[in-house]
Amino acid sequence: MKSQQLKKLGIPDKSGVYFFQKGKDILYIGKATSLRSRVRSYFGKDLIETRGPLILDMVFKSSTVKWQETDSVLEALILEANFIKKHQPYYNTKEKDDKSFNFVCITNESIPKILIVRGKDLSSKKYENFSSTFGPYTNGGQLKEALKIIRKIFPFIDEHSAKKDQKEFYRQLGLTPESVVEYKNNIKHIKLFFEGKKKLLLSSLKKEMMVYAKNQEFEKAEEIKRKIFALQHINDIALIKEETTQKYQNSSRFTPEGSYTDKNFGISAIFRVEAYDVAHMSGKNMVGVMTVIENGEVIKSEYKKFNIKTQSGANDTGALEEILSRRFRHTEWGMPDLVVVDGGEAQLNVARRVLKRYQLNISLVSVLKDERHKPKAILGDEVKAKKYKSEILLSNSEAHRFAITFHKKKRAKNFLK
């Protein structure tokens, strides 16, 4: 398959699972925070250096790429494991033996435990009594983060919380269930989730909620309602952060363009810069925008517009906080490597506050302008400011242009009204 064919596929900027195929045969399966960015990375010039001849051979033999979108990165992680187990793609199994992967196992006990077990240990006597096994999962760090997210929705018992001196501690944290009946329900729900049956799980929960409501057990009905909401709005920012951290930790070199070699994921990653700006006239028709630069190239298809909803006056910092807060709730857009805001220390502080709120460790700079609105200085991360100066100024310039254009259109539209 050639990169020219890739452009015609219209791969979305959503989380999900992708399949490299030769006809109907699945050669390779992977997951992605952004399907578009991840698949595009397989067509970099340095693929053989970053992943080796095996994956280069796979890309060469493939005739198309298909994908399945998910509502969250967490679901993509689980779906990838299920598809690899089902289809056993040659280039997944050839690349790495299952014995080095991780599996989620549910013990066959009256009070089951949920454990993470290495593939090489599955056959040992210590781990011979399981009712269910899910996997393989290629990234141990991500799997642990995934279980933390699931445990907040459906508390369960693991090796640590099963210990007598730890039970009360975990119960007070809300990480283990209050009753045996509740726990068995949680195990049933966790199985459905790991089987990729989210719709069936939601349907089951809604039926439970209706039964509790009918019996006037409103506290229990409200608890089920919270679980439904949590499943429909999975907060997997920590999972994305873990993926980003793993990428940097496994990097063996940095290229001049800013992309890096990722041993763990086997791709040449893209260095993504996102810039933000606000435009208005004396507080009226206030709008905000996001522009994207990847490895020095403008990616206009990923620009975003924001109509400011929370500010009634000329409050640039308030508008910026709204824009960034709304943007980082969209985990399916992927995460940038560098955030650029327009302004000085006030704007930097707002951006820092939002990134801290969402627990994101992302580099940050601001572009300070002079009285003629020309760049005067780059504040914030000095290392990134020096290394990516041209990308920072380009993204900031694009954000200013895009914001002004959007503002003028909105102003004209409102004037005609």
N, C-alpha and C positions, 0 to 999 in steps of 0.2 A: 504494500500500500504506500502511496506517495502523499506528501503533504498537500499537494494541490487538490487531492480528493477529499481531504479532511475539511477544507473550507466549505464544501458543498453540503456537508452533513448537518450543519446547523446545531452543533452540540451546545446544550444550554449551560449557563453559568449557575448550576444548581448542584447540590450534593447528590451523590448516588453511586451506582456501580456501573463499570464499563466493561465491555467484552470485545476483545480483538478476535475476529473470526476469519476463517477461510471458508467461504461458502456458509454452510450451516454448522461447520465444526468450530467449537470454541477453543481457541489457542491459549488465551490468557484472560484472567479476570482480576480487576483491581477496584479499589474504592477511591472516592475523591471528595474533598470539600467543594471543589469546583470542577465539574466534569470537563468543561471546556479547557481550563488551564492545565489540568493533569494530562489529558489526552494529547494536547498540543505539545507538551514537554517531551513526548516520545519521538518527536520529529526534529529534535535539536541536532546540530552537527556533531556534538561530542557524545552521542548516545553510547557508542562502543566503549568510550573511556569511562563513562559513569556507571554503566550497567553491565557492559561486557557483550561478547559476541552472541550469547544465547538469546537475549532480548532483542538485539539488533536483527537476528535471524527471524524472530517472531514477527517483528514489525514488517520486515521484508516479505514474509510469506502471507501475512494477513491481507484480506481483500476488502474488509470493511470494519467499522467500529459501531457497535450498538451499545445502548445504555438503558438503565432504569433509574429514574429519579426517586429520591427519598425525601421525607419531610425533615430529616435531620442527619447529621454526620453519624450519630449513634446508630441509627437504623442502617446506614450504609455499611458500617463496620460489621454489623450482624448479618446483613444480607450477603456481603462479600464472602464471609465464612460459609454460609449455607450453600451458596452457589459453587464454591470451590469443592466442597464436600460432595455435592450432587454430581457435578460435571467432571471433576478431576482433570482440569486442563493440563495438557502436556507441559507447557512452559511454567506453570505454577509448581507442579509436582517435581519437575526436573530441576528447577532452580534451588529448591530447598526441601529437605526431608521433613515429613510431618513430625518426626520425633523431636525436632527442635522448636516446634510451635507450642502454643498454649491452648488448653481446652477448658471450658466451663463445665463442671460436673456437679450433678445433684445426687447426694448420697441416698441410698435406699434404706432409710431409717424411719421410725415413727415420727421423729422430729428431724427432718432432712437438713443437711448442711450444704451450702454452695461453696465450691472450692475451685481454685485455679490450679490445674495440673499440667505439667509438661508432658508432651507426647511420649517421650522416652520412659516416663514413669507410669503410664496408663496400665501397663500389664503387670505391675508389681502387686504383691499381695495387699499392701497398704491401701491401694486404690482399686480393689477388684469388685466392690459392691456399689455400683451406681445405678440409679433408675433412669438417668438421662445424661447424655454427653453432647456438648455443642462445641463446634470448632471445625477446623483449626483457625486460630487467630495469630497472625504473623507478628504483631507488635504487643509485647507484654505491658508496656506503659499505657498504651491506649486502652487495652482491655481492663486494666485496673481502674482507670478513670471512668470507663463505661459502666462498670459495676457500682461505682460510687453514685453515679447518676440514677441507676436503676434502684439502688438500695434506698434512696431518699423517697422514691415512689412506693416501692414494695419492700419494706424492711425484711431482712433475712439473717440467718445465723451462718457464720463462717467459722474457721478454725479458732480464731482469736476470741470471738464472742461466745463460743461454746464452752470456754473454760469457766469454772465456777467463780473464780475471783474477778472475772471480767464481765459476767452476765449483767449485773446491775448497772455498771458503767455504760455499756452499750444500750441498755434499755432506756436510761435517762437521756441519752442522745437521740432517741427515737429511731435507732438503727436496727433494733430487733422488735418483733411484734409483741403485743400485750397478751394475746390468747392463742391457744393451739388452733382453734377454728379459723381465726384470722390468718394464722401463719400458713395453714394448708391452702387457704385461698390464695395467699401471696405466691406460694410455690407454683400453683396452677397458672397464675397470671404470668409469672416470670418465664415459665416454659413456653407459653404462647408467644411471648415477646421474642424469645430467642429462636423460636421457630419462624419468625417473620410474619406472624399472624396478628398484626396490630389491629386490623379492622375487626377481627373476631374478638380480640381482647376488649376493645372499646364497647362492642355490642354486649359482651358478657357483663362488663361493669355497669353499663346503663340498665340492664335488667336487674342486677343486684340493687342498684340505687332505687329503682322503682318499687321493688319489694320492700325495702326498708321504709320508704316514704309511705307506702300503703299501710304498713304496720305501725306508722307514726313513730318510727325510730329515726328521728330527724338528725340526730348527731351522727349516726352511722351513715345515713344518706348523704350528709354534707361531706363526710370523710371520703366517700366514694366519688363524689362530685369533684373534690380536689385532685384525686388521682386521675380522673378523666382529663381535667384541665392540664395537669402536669404532662400527661402523655401527648396531648394535642399541642403543647407548647414546650417541647423538650429543650431545656437549657443546657446545650452541650458546648458552651464556650470553653470550659476546662479541657474538653476532649480536643478541640481545635488547637488550643494552646499547647497541649501535650504533643500533638502532631508537629506543630511548628518547632517546639523545643527539640524533638527527636531529629528533625531535619538538620538543625544547626549542629547538634551534638555529633551527628554522623557525617558531617561534611569533611571531606579530606582536602579540599582546595577551593579557592574562590577564583572565578574567572574575572577578567577585566570588566566584563559587562555587568557583573554583579550576580550572575547566576552561580549556583554552587552544586557540587557533586553530592548526592545523597545516597549513601551506601544502603541505608535501611529501606528506602522506597525505590531505589534504583532508577532515579530520574535526574535530569538536569533541571533544577527548579528555577522558577522565574522570580526575579526581584521586582516586587510590586510596590509602586508608590501611589498613594491616594492623597489628593489635595482637596481642600475645602475652602469655600469662600461664600460670603453673604453679600447680597445687593438689595438696595431699597432707595427710596427718595424721601427723606425726613420720616422714616419709619413706615411709609406706605408701600403697599405691594411688595412686602419683604419676601425674599426667596433665598434659597441656599442651593449649592451644587456640590457634587463630588466628581472629580476627574481622575483618570487612571493612566499611569505610565508603567509599562512593563519592559524591563531591560532597555530602557531609553526610547521605547516606541509608544506613541499615543494610541490608546485603545478606546476609541470613541463609542463603540458599542456598549461599553460598560459604564459610561457616564450616567449619573443619577441627578434628578431634580427634586427639590424639597420645597413645598409651600409651607412657610413658617406659620405654625398654628398657636404657639404659646406666647408670642410677643406682640404687644399692641403699639409699642413705641420704637424709637431708634436704638434698640439694644442689641448691638452686634454680638457681644459675648453670650447673651441669653439665646440668641438665634443659633450661634455656633454650638452651644451645648445641646440644643434640641436636635440639630442635624446629626451630630456625632452619636447621640443617644439612640436616635432612630436607626442610624446606619448599623451600629454594632449589635442591634437586635436581629439584624438580618445575617445570621451565621451562614446561611446558604450562599452568600456572596463570596465566601472565602475571607481570608484575613490578609491585610497588607503587611509588608515588611517595614514600611516607613509611612508615617502620617505627616502631611504638610498643612499647616494652617496659615492664614493670612493675618498678620498683625504682630503685636509685641508680647510682652510678658503676660498681659491679661488673657490673651487668647491661648497662650501656652499653658497657663494655669488651668483654664477651663478644660482644655484637651486632656491634660494630665488627670484631672478629676474624673472625667468620663472613662478614660482607660483604666484607672484604678477601680472604679465602680464595677466595671465588667471584668476585672481581674485579667487584663491583657498587658502583656509585656512587649509592647510595640515601640520602636524608636519614634521620636517625635521632634519636629523642628517647626519654627515659624519664620515667615519672611517679613522682615520689617521694612516699610517703605519710607521714602523721604516725602517732602511737601509736594513733589511733582508725581507722586505715586510710582516712583522707580525703586527697585530693590536696593536697600541700603546695607542690610546685614541679615545673616541667617542665625537665628537663636536656637538654643536647645542642644541636641546631640551634636557635639562638635566633630566627632569622628565621621558620622554619617553626613554632616553638612559639608565637610571637606571632600569626602569620597564621592558623593552623589550630587554635587553642586549643580551640574547641568540639568539633571533629572528634576531636582527640586525647583529650580527656576522655571523650567518648562511646564511642569505640572501646575505651579502657582499661576503662571501666565495664562494657561489654559482655563484654570478655574475662574480667574477674573473675567476672561472673555466670555466664558459660558454663562456665568452668573449675570453679567450685564445684559447679554442677549435674552436670557430667560426673563429677567426683570422687565425689560422693554416690551416684550411680548405680552406679559401679564398686565402691565400698565396700559398698553394699547387696548387690550381686550376689555379691561374694566372701564376705560374711557368710552368705548363704543357702547357699553351697556348703559 
